[in-house]
Amino acid sequence: MTERRKITPHDLQARKREGRKITMLSIYDYPLALLAERAGLDTILVGDSLAMTALGHENTVSVTLEEMLHHVKAVARAARTAMVVADMPFMSYQPSERDAILAAGRFMKEGMADAVKVEGGAGMAPILGAIHRAGVPVMGHIGLTPQSAAQLGGLKVQGRTAQAARKLVADAAALQAAGAFAVILECVPGEVSRLVTESLRVPTISYGAGVHCDGQGMVSADMLGLFERFKPKFAKRYVDLAPQILKAFETYRDEVAAGRFPADEHTYAVDPKELAALHGKRARGKR
């Protein structure tokens, strides 16, 4: 069996040329990243969606650079072969090219990420290009861009009109020209995603953008049934863990209250001779 090696941007681009689908999951911690690594996933996105699914914020703009770094480090420790993409949080790259390069550099040096991701179309291409020229592999993200959801009228599907679809194609082309090695399409109609995908040399990855993209991504908390606040239309639940975990917690609570946990098999034993000596010392101490 051929030993797996670290996935690179060139590998993802080769997969597009060869017609081989790319797999991605948004993951935020070491245990799940380790399982994703064992499962053979190509890429792990440490997405700013962790603001909501892991940290309890109401939106993605609340998460800080330091919080993102903390989670990227944890995932990178597990991902020996899967590419780790760090999602650059709101206002870590928008203010200036210098800010963007410094933040991206921290994700690479401190977070041990393999690449970073930024949201935005043609207007963000200069920032993306600056990160790319600084030597950091960078992925684009268009369609529904949650960091700017307020400008888009909320978390809703993008590219439903001919004009909006043409803009997505132009945005993707601008990001590719600026140096993006791949582009995420989020909440975009399938036929529009096909147009974008066919227009690019670099791969596209779908988060709710249909089957025609070069790869598929999903938030792990959605596919595992761990996040119950809402379920996106495009998310498939492969298992519903929240009710199972809740039941385990309730059973644990009841067993502790009733004195059934811990049982003998959960308790460490002492060598009988040592135990006898221990009791002997206690007995002498009472005289």
C-alpha positions in Angstrom: 0.0 0.0 0.0 1.3 3.4 -1.0 2.0 5.7 2.0 -0.1 8.8 2.0 1.7 12.2 2.0 0.6 15.7 2.7 -2.0 17.1 0.3 -0.9 20.2 -1.5 -2.6 22.8 -3.7 -1.0 21.2 -6.7 -2.6 17.9 -5.7 -6.1 19.5 -5.6 -5.5 21.1 -9.0 -4.4 17.8 -10.4 -7.6 16.2 -9.1 -9.7 18.7 -11.1 -7.8 17.9 -14.3 -8.2 14.2 -13.6 -11.9 14.5 -12.7 -11.4 13.2 -9.2 -13.6 14.7 -6.5 -12.1 16.6 -3.5 -13.3 16.0 0.0 -13.4 18.7 2.7 -15.0 19.0 6.1 -15.1 22.0 8.5 -13.6 20.7 11.8 -12.4 22.6 14.8 -10.7 20.1 17.3 -8.1 17.4 17.6 -10.4 14.4 18.2 -12.5 15.0 15.1 -9.5 16.0 13.0 -7.8 12.7 13.9 -10.8 10.8 12.7 -10.9 12.8 9.5 -7.3 12.0 9.0 -7.9 8.3 9.5 -10.8 8.4 7.1 -8.6 9.8 4.4 -10.2 13.2 3.8 -8.3 15.5 1.5 -8.8 18.8 3.2 -9.9 20.2 6.6 -11.2 23.7 6.8 -11.0 25.2 10.2 -13.9 27.5 9.4 -15.0 30.6 11.3 -18.4 28.7 11.6 -16.8 27.5 14.8 -17.9 30.9 16.2 -21.5 29.5 16.2 -21.1 25.7 16.3 -18.3 25.5 18.9 -18.2 28.8 20.8 -21.9 29.7 20.9 -21.8 33.1 19.1 -24.8 34.3 17.1 -22.8 34.8 14.0 -19.3 34.3 12.5 -18.0 37.8 12.8 -17.5 37.6 16.6 -14.7 35.1 16.5 -11.2 36.5 17.0 -7.8 35.8 15.3 -6.5 34.4 18.6 -9.5 32.0 18.9 -9.1 30.8 15.4 -5.4 30.2 15.9 -6.2 28.1 19.0 -8.4 25.8 17.0 -6.2 25.7 13.9 -3.3 24.5 16.1 -5.4 21.7 17.5 -6.5 20.5 14.1 -3.0 20.7 12.6 -1.6 18.5 15.3 -3.9 15.7 14.0 -3.7 16.3 10.3 -0.5 14.6 9.0 -1.7 14.2 5.4 -5.0 16.2 5.1 -4.5 19.8 4.0 -5.4 22.2 6.8 -7.0 25.5 5.6 -7.3 28.3 8.2 -10.3 30.5 7.7 -9.2 34.1 8.3 -11.7 35.8 10.6 -13.6 39.1 10.0 -11.3 42.1 10.0 -8.1 40.1 10.1 -7.5 40.8 6.4 -10.0 43.4 5.2 -8.3 46.6 6.6 -5.1 46.4 4.5 -2.7 44.1 2.6 -0.2 44.4 5.4 -2.8 43.3 8.0 -3.7 40.4 5.7 -0.2 39.2 5.2 0.7 39.4 8.9 -2.5 37.5 9.9 -1.9 34.9 7.2 1.7 34.5 8.3 0.6 33.8 11.9 -1.7 31.0 10.7 1.2 29.4 8.8 3.9 29.9 11.5 2.0 29.6 14.7 -1.1 27.6 13.6 0.9 25.2 11.4 -1.8 25.6 8.7 -1.1 24.6 5.1 -3.2 27.4 3.6 -5.6 30.2 4.4 -9.0 31.2 3.1 -10.6 34.6 2.6 -14.1 35.7 1.7 -15.0 38.0 -1.1 -15.0 38.4 -4.9 -13.3 40.7 -7.3 -13.1 43.5 -4.7 -11.1 41.2 -2.4 -8.7 40.1 -5.2 -6.0 42.6 -4.4 -5.9 41.4 -0.7 -5.9 37.7 -1.8 -3.1 38.5 -4.3 -1.0 40.2 -1.6 -1.3 37.1 0.6 -0.4 34.9 -2.4 2.7 37.0 -3.3 3.9 36.8 0.3 4.2 33.0 -0.2 1.0 31.8 1.5 -1.3 29.4 -0.4 -4.7 31.1 -0.3 -8.2 29.8 -1.1 -11.1 32.1 -2.2 -14.7 32.0 -1.1 -17.7 33.5 -3.0 -21.4 33.1 -3.1 -22.8 33.3 0.4 -20.0 34.9 2.4 -21.2 34.9 6.1 -18.8 37.6 7.2 -20.6 40.1 4.9 -24.1 38.6 5.2 -25.5 41.9 6.3 -24.6 43.4 2.9 -26.1 40.4 1.2 -29.5 40.6 2.9 -28.9 37.8 5.3 -27.8 34.1 5.0 -29.5 33.2 1.7 -28.7 31.7 -1.6 -26.6 33.8 -4.0 -26.5 33.9 -7.8 -30.2 33.2 -8.6 -30.5 35.9 -11.3 -28.6 36.0 -14.6 -26.8 39.2 -13.5 -25.8 37.7 -10.1 -24.6 34.5 -11.8 -22.4 36.5 -14.3 -20.9 38.4 -11.3 -20.0 35.1 -9.6 -18.2 33.9 -12.7 -16.4 37.2 -12.9 -15.5 37.1 -9.2 -14.1 33.6 -9.5 -12.0 34.6 -12.5 -10.6 37.6 -10.6 -9.7 35.4 -7.6 -8.0 32.8 -9.9 -6.0 35.6 -11.6 -4.9 36.9 -8.2 -3.5 33.6 -7.2 -6.2 31.5 -5.5 -5.4 27.8 -5.7 -9.1 26.9 -5.2 -12.5 28.6 -4.7 -15.3 27.7 -2.3 -18.8 28.3 -3.6 -21.4 28.6 -0.8 -25.2 28.4 -1.3 -25.1 28.8 -5.1 -27.6 27.1 -7.5 -26.1 24.0 -9.1 -26.3 25.2 -12.7 -24.5 28.4 -11.8 -21.8 26.5 -10.0 -21.4 24.4 -13.1 -20.7 27.6 -15.1 -18.2 28.8 -12.5 -16.4 25.4 -12.3 -16.1 25.1 -16.1 -14.7 28.6 -16.4 -11.8 28.0 -14.0 -8.5 26.1 -14.1 -8.5 25.9 -10.3 -10.9 23.6 -8.4 -14.2 24.7 -6.9 -15.5 23.2 -3.6 -19.2 23.2 -2.9 -20.7 24.2 0.4 -24.3 23.9 -0.7 -23.5 24.6 -4.4 -24.4 21.3 -6.0 -22.7 18.3 -7.5 -21.0 20.0 -10.4 -18.2 21.5 -8.3 -14.8 19.8 -8.2 -15.2 18.9 -4.5 -17.7 18.9 -1.7 -17.5 20.4 1.8 -19.7 20.4 4.9 -19.6 21.5 8.5 -18.8 18.4 10.6 -21.3 19.5 13.3 -24.1 19.5 10.7 -23.3 16.1 9.2 -22.9 14.6 12.7 -26.1 16.1 14.1 -24.2 18.0 16.8 -25.5 21.5 16.1 -29.3 21.8 16.6 -29.9 25.5 16.4 -30.6 25.1 12.6 -29.9 22.7 9.8 -28.9 24.1 6.4 -30.8 22.7 3.4 -27.6 21.4 1.8 -26.4 19.6 5.0 -26.9 15.8 5.0 -27.1 14.2 8.5 -25.0 11.0 8.3 -25.6 10.4 12.0 -27.7 12.2 14.6 -25.4 12.3 17.6 -27.0 15.0 19.8 -29.8 12.8 21.1 -27.4 10.0 21.8 -25.0 12.2 23.7 -27.9 13.7 25.6 -29.1 10.3 26.6 -25.6 9.3 27.7 -25.3 12.5 29.9 -28.7 11.8 31.5 -27.8 8.2 32.2 -24.5 9.3 33.8 -26.4 11.8 35.9 -28.8 9.2 37.1 -26.1 6.6 37.9 -24.0 9.0 39.9 -27.1 10.1 41.9 -28.0 6.5 42.6 -24.5 5.4 43.5 -24.2 3.0 40.6 -21.2 4.7 39.1 -18.4 4.2 39.6 -18.6 0.4 39.9 -15.8 -2.0 40.9 -14.6 -2.2 37.3 -14.1 1.6 37.2 -12.1 1.7 40.5 -8.4 1.1 41.0 -7.4 -1.7 43.3 -4.5 -2.0 45.8 -2.3 -5.1 46.2 -3.8 -7.1 49.1 -0.5 -7.2 51.0 -0.3 -3.4 50.7 -3.9 -3.1 51.7 -3.3 -5.2 54.8 -0.3 -3.1 55.7 -2.3 0.0 55.2 -5.1 -1.2 57.5 -2.5 -2.4 60.0 -0.9 1.0 60.3 -4.3 2.6 60.8 -5.1 0.1 63.5 -1.8 0.8 65.4 -2.4 4.5 65.1 -5.7 4.1 67.0 -4.1 2.5 70.1 
